[in-house]
Amino acid sequence: RSVSAFLLNRSSDLTTKKGIKKSRGVNASIVILVCLILAVLFFRYVLGNPSNFEDGNIDNHPLNLLGTMYKGGFVVPIILTLLLTVIVISVERFFALNKAKGKGNLIKFVAEVKEELTKGNIDAAQKLCDKQQGSVAAIVDAGLTKYREVESLNVANEIKIQAIKDEIEEATAIQLPSMQQNLPIVATISTLGTLMGLFGTVLGMIRAFQALAGAGGVDSMALSVGISEALVNTASGIATGALAIISYAFYSGKVDNMTYAIEEVSFALAQTYSETHK
């Protein structure tokens, strides 16, 4: 029983040795704050530049698209913040997940590891992990190391196989949160961006109808501003939501592919041990 407990519970020490640590990505709160500051500055000094309006007066009709966007009102910098956040997190996830995947092709790596396991060549499989590097290879290497450890212990094969699986699961549980980091933020923005665009649209239409209902006749300036606010916020909100959906789907797929690769190697390890240690 004590040997079984040793096999099933001693994982944190090994994962530390093998370098499977929870890596820290970019803090989403800092990203959002920086993006908010940039969005407000862009709204105030670029979109709100007097040269974008007639007679250099921001209260007049806009002369170009930048001026039209400025007329979208306070919702515009909020949507810009969401858009910039999606872009920054997407770039950060691109580098983080590429690093986690390792240097070589992941499918080829898994196939080569399985081939070496079939031959019973654990040393060659570990050399492939050293060559591949990245989080996936480190997790697989932890399973291979456990494979070698349990061979010298005098316990039932079922316990040994379970120990190998548990080691890989524990290593994966440590690393997986860092792979998925910030993706829930992108998923939230995919909905929030569209909702903010709709909110800005409603505000713009309210302003437009107020211009139509004016006691002194139609206020063309106010009507124009209201329509601009509605259309700008609609377009920017939909664009932000669409980009967030695409980004989330793309990177979630990458995380799933790495998880499937780990599970495939885990199954191959257990099957190889079962077949070679009857």
C-alpha positions as CSV (number, residue, x, y, z in Angstrom):
1,R,0.0,0.0,0.0
2,S,2.8,2.4,0.8
3,V,4.5,1.7,-2.5
4,S,1.2,2.5,-4.3
5,A,0.8,5.8,-2.4
6,F,4.4,6.6,-3.4
7,L,3.6,6.0,-7.1
8,L,0.3,7.7,-7.2
9,N,1.0,10.8,-5.1
10,R,4.6,11.7,-5.7
11,S,4.2,14.0,-8.7
12,S,5.0,17.5,-7.7
13,D,8.6,16.7,-7.0
14,L,9.1,15.0,-10.3
15,T,7.4,17.7,-12.3
16,T,9.6,20.3,-10.7
17,K,12.7,18.4,-11.7
18,K,11.5,18.0,-15.2
19,G,10.8,21.7,-15.5
20,I,7.0,21.4,-15.9
21,K,6.1,24.6,-14.2
22,K,3.1,26.8,-14.6
23,S,4.4,29.6,-16.8
24,R,3.1,33.1,-16.4
25,G,1.6,34.8,-19.4
26,V,0.6,38.4,-19.9
27,N,-1.7,39.7,-17.2
28,A,-5.1,40.4,-18.8
29,S,-5.9,43.3,-16.3
30,I,-2.7,45.1,-17.3
31,V,-3.5,44.6,-21.0
32,I,-7.0,46.0,-20.6
33,L,-5.8,49.0,-18.7
34,V,-3.1,49.8,-21.2
35,C,-5.5,49.3,-24.1
36,L,-8.0,51.6,-22.4
37,I,-5.4,54.4,-22.1
38,L,-4.4,54.0,-25.7
39,A,-8.0,53.9,-26.9
40,V,-8.9,57.1,-25.0
41,L,-5.8,58.9,-26.4
42,F,-6.5,57.7,-29.9
43,F,-10.1,58.9,-29.6
44,R,-9.2,62.3,-28.2
45,Y,-6.2,63.2,-30.2
46,V,-6.5,61.3,-33.5
47,L,-10.2,60.9,-34.1
48,G,-11.0,64.2,-32.3
49,N,-8.3,66.2,-34.2
50,P,-9.9,69.5,-35.4
51,S,-8.5,68.9,-38.9
52,N,-11.1,66.1,-39.2
53,F,-14.0,68.6,-39.0
54,E,-15.3,71.6,-41.0
55,D,-13.6,74.9,-39.9
56,G,-11.5,73.0,-37.4
57,N,-14.4,72.8,-35.0
58,I,-15.3,69.3,-33.6
59,D,-18.9,70.4,-33.3
60,N,-19.2,70.7,-37.0
61,H,-19.7,68.1,-39.7
62,P,-16.8,65.6,-40.1
63,L,-14.7,65.8,-43.2
64,N,-13.5,62.2,-43.2
65,L,-13.9,58.7,-41.6
66,L,-11.9,59.6,-38.5
67,G,-14.2,62.5,-37.8
68,T,-17.2,60.3,-38.4
69,M,-15.9,57.8,-35.9
70,Y,-15.4,60.5,-33.3
71,K,-19.1,61.4,-33.7
72,G,-19.8,57.9,-32.4
73,G,-19.5,59.2,-28.9
74,F,-18.1,57.8,-25.7
75,V,-18.9,54.2,-26.7
76,V,-16.2,54.3,-29.4
77,P,-13.2,54.3,-27.0
78,I,-14.8,51.4,-25.1
79,I,-15.1,49.4,-28.3
80,L,-11.6,50.4,-29.3
81,T,-10.4,49.1,-25.9
82,L,-12.0,45.7,-26.5
83,L,-10.6,45.6,-30.0
84,L,-7.1,46.4,-28.9
85,T,-7.4,43.8,-26.1
86,V,-8.3,41.1,-28.5
87,I,-5.4,42.0,-30.8
88,V,-2.8,42.1,-28.0
89,I,-4.0,38.8,-26.4
90,S,-4.1,37.1,-29.8
91,V,-0.5,38.0,-30.5
92,E,0.5,36.9,-27.0
93,R,-1.3,33.6,-27.4
94,F,0.4,33.0,-30.7
95,F,3.8,33.1,-29.2
96,A,2.9,31.3,-26.0
97,L,1.2,28.4,-27.7
98,N,3.9,28.1,-30.3
99,K,6.4,27.8,-27.4
100,A,4.2,25.2,-25.7
101,K,4.0,23.2,-28.9
102,G,7.7,23.0,-29.2
103,K,10.1,23.4,-32.1
104,G,9.0,20.6,-34.5
105,N,5.7,19.5,-36.0
106,L,3.5,18.2,-33.1
107,I,1.8,15.4,-35.2
108,K,5.2,14.1,-36.4
109,F,6.6,14.3,-32.8
110,V,3.7,12.2,-31.4
111,A,4.1,9.6,-34.3
112,E,7.9,9.3,-33.7
113,V,7.4,8.9,-29.9
114,K,4.8,6.2,-30.5
115,E,7.1,4.5,-32.9
116,E,10.0,4.4,-30.4
117,L,7.6,3.2,-27.7
118,T,6.5,0.3,-30.0
119,K,10.1,-0.7,-30.2
120,G,10.5,-0.4,-26.4
121,N,13.2,2.3,-26.9
122,I,12.4,4.7,-24.0
123,D,15.8,6.5,-24.3
124,A,15.2,7.4,-27.9
125,A,11.7,8.7,-27.0
126,Q,13.2,10.9,-24.3
127,K,15.7,12.2,-26.8
128,L,12.8,13.2,-29.1
129,C,11.3,15.1,-26.2
130,D,14.6,16.9,-25.5
131,K,14.7,17.9,-29.2
132,Q,11.1,19.0,-29.4
133,Q,11.1,21.0,-26.2
134,G,8.0,22.9,-25.1
135,S,5.3,22.1,-22.6
136,V,3.9,19.1,-24.5
137,A,7.3,17.5,-24.8
138,A,8.0,18.1,-21.1
139,I,4.7,16.5,-20.1
140,V,5.5,13.5,-22.3
141,D,9.0,13.3,-20.8
142,A,7.5,13.2,-17.3
143,G,5.5,10.2,-18.3
144,L,8.5,8.5,-19.8
145,T,10.5,9.1,-16.7
146,K,7.7,7.6,-14.6
147,Y,7.7,4.7,-17.0
148,R,11.4,4.0,-16.2
149,E,10.8,4.5,-12.5
150,V,8.0,2.0,-12.1
151,E,9.9,-0.8,-13.9
152,S,12.1,-1.3,-11.0
153,L,9.3,-1.5,-8.4
154,N,7.8,-4.8,-7.3
155,V,4.0,-4.0,-7.5
156,A,1.2,-5.0,-9.7
157,N,1.3,-3.8,-13.3
158,E,-2.1,-2.2,-13.0
159,I,-0.7,0.1,-10.3
160,K,2.3,0.9,-12.4
161,I,0.2,1.7,-15.4
162,Q,-2.1,3.9,-13.3
163,A,1.0,5.7,-11.9
164,I,2.2,6.5,-15.4
165,K,-1.3,7.9,-16.4
166,D,-1.5,9.9,-13.2
167,E,1.9,11.4,-13.7
168,I,0.9,12.7,-17.2
169,E,-2.5,13.9,-15.9
170,E,-0.8,15.8,-13.1
171,A,1.8,17.4,-15.4
172,T,-1.0,18.3,-17.8
173,A,-3.1,19.9,-15.0
174,I,-0.1,22.0,-14.1
175,Q,0.6,23.2,-17.6
176,L,-2.9,23.4,-19.1
177,P,-4.1,26.6,-17.4
178,S,-1.1,28.5,-18.9
179,M,-2.1,27.3,-22.3
180,Q,-5.7,28.5,-21.8
181,Q,-4.7,31.7,-20.1
182,N,-6.6,34.8,-21.3
183,L,-8.8,32.8,-23.7
184,P,-11.8,33.3,-21.5
185,I,-11.2,37.1,-21.8
186,V,-11.4,36.8,-25.6
187,A,-14.5,34.7,-25.3
188,T,-16.2,37.3,-23.2
189,I,-15.2,40.1,-25.6
190,S,-16.8,38.2,-28.5
191,T,-20.1,38.8,-26.9
192,L,-19.4,42.1,-25.1
193,G,-18.1,43.8,-28.3
194,T,-21.3,43.1,-30.1
195,L,-23.4,44.2,-27.2
196,M,-21.4,47.5,-26.8
197,G,-21.9,48.1,-30.6
198,L,-25.7,47.6,-30.1
199,F,-25.7,49.9,-27.1
200,G,-24.0,52.6,-29.2
201,T,-26.4,52.0,-32.0
202,V,-29.4,52.5,-29.7
203,L,-27.9,55.8,-28.3
204,G,-27.3,57.0,-31.8
205,M,-30.9,56.3,-32.9
206,I,-32.2,58.0,-29.8
207,R,-30.3,61.1,-30.8
208,A,-31.5,60.9,-34.4
209,F,-35.1,60.6,-33.4
210,Q,-34.7,63.5,-31.0
211,A,-33.5,65.6,-34.0
212,L,-36.5,64.5,-36.0
213,A,-38.9,65.4,-33.2
214,G,-37.4,68.9,-32.6
215,A,-40.0,71.6,-32.1
216,G,-38.3,74.0,-34.6
217,G,-38.1,71.4,-37.4
218,V,-35.5,68.8,-38.2
219,D,-32.1,69.5,-36.8
220,S,-29.9,68.2,-39.7
221,M,-26.7,68.5,-37.6
222,A,-28.1,66.5,-34.7
223,L,-29.7,64.0,-37.1
224,S,-26.4,63.5,-38.9
225,V,-24.5,63.0,-35.6
226,G,-27.1,60.5,-34.4
227,I,-26.9,58.4,-37.5
228,S,-23.1,58.6,-37.5
229,E,-23.1,57.4,-33.9
230,A,-25.4,54.5,-34.6
231,L,-23.5,53.3,-37.7
232,V,-20.0,53.7,-36.4
233,N,-20.8,51.8,-33.2
234,T,-22.6,49.1,-35.1
235,A,-19.7,48.5,-37.5
236,S,-17.0,48.6,-34.8
237,G,-18.9,46.4,-32.4
238,I,-19.6,43.7,-35.0
239,A,-15.9,43.8,-36.2
240,T,-14.7,43.5,-32.6
241,G,-17.0,40.6,-31.8
242,A,-16.2,38.8,-35.1
243,L,-12.4,39.1,-34.5
244,A,-12.8,37.8,-30.9
245,I,-14.8,34.8,-32.1
246,I,-12.2,33.9,-34.8
247,S,-9.3,34.3,-32.3
248,Y,-11.0,32.2,-29.6
249,A,-11.9,29.4,-32.0
250,F,-8.4,29.4,-33.5
251,Y,-6.5,29.2,-30.2
252,S,-8.9,26.9,-28.5
253,G,-8.3,24.5,-31.4
254,K,-4.6,24.7,-30.9
255,V,-5.0,23.9,-27.2
256,D,-7.2,21.0,-28.0
257,N,-4.7,19.6,-30.5
258,M,-2.0,19.7,-27.9
259,T,-4.3,18.0,-25.3
260,Y,-5.2,15.3,-27.8
261,A,-1.5,14.7,-28.5
262,I,-0.7,14.3,-24.8
263,E,-3.7,11.9,-24.4
264,E,-2.5,9.9,-27.4
265,V,1.0,9.5,-26.0
266,S,-0.4,8.7,-22.6
267,F,-2.5,5.8,-24.1
268,A,0.5,4.6,-26.0
269,L,2.7,4.5,-22.9
270,A,0.1,2.5,-20.9
271,Q,-0.4,0.1,-23.8
272,T,3.3,-0.4,-24.3
273,Y,3.9,-1.1,-20.7
274,S,1.0,-3.5,-20.6
275,E,2.3,-5.4,-23.6
276,T,5.9,-5.6,-22.6
277,H,5.4,-6.4,-18.9
278,K,3.0,-9.3,-18.8
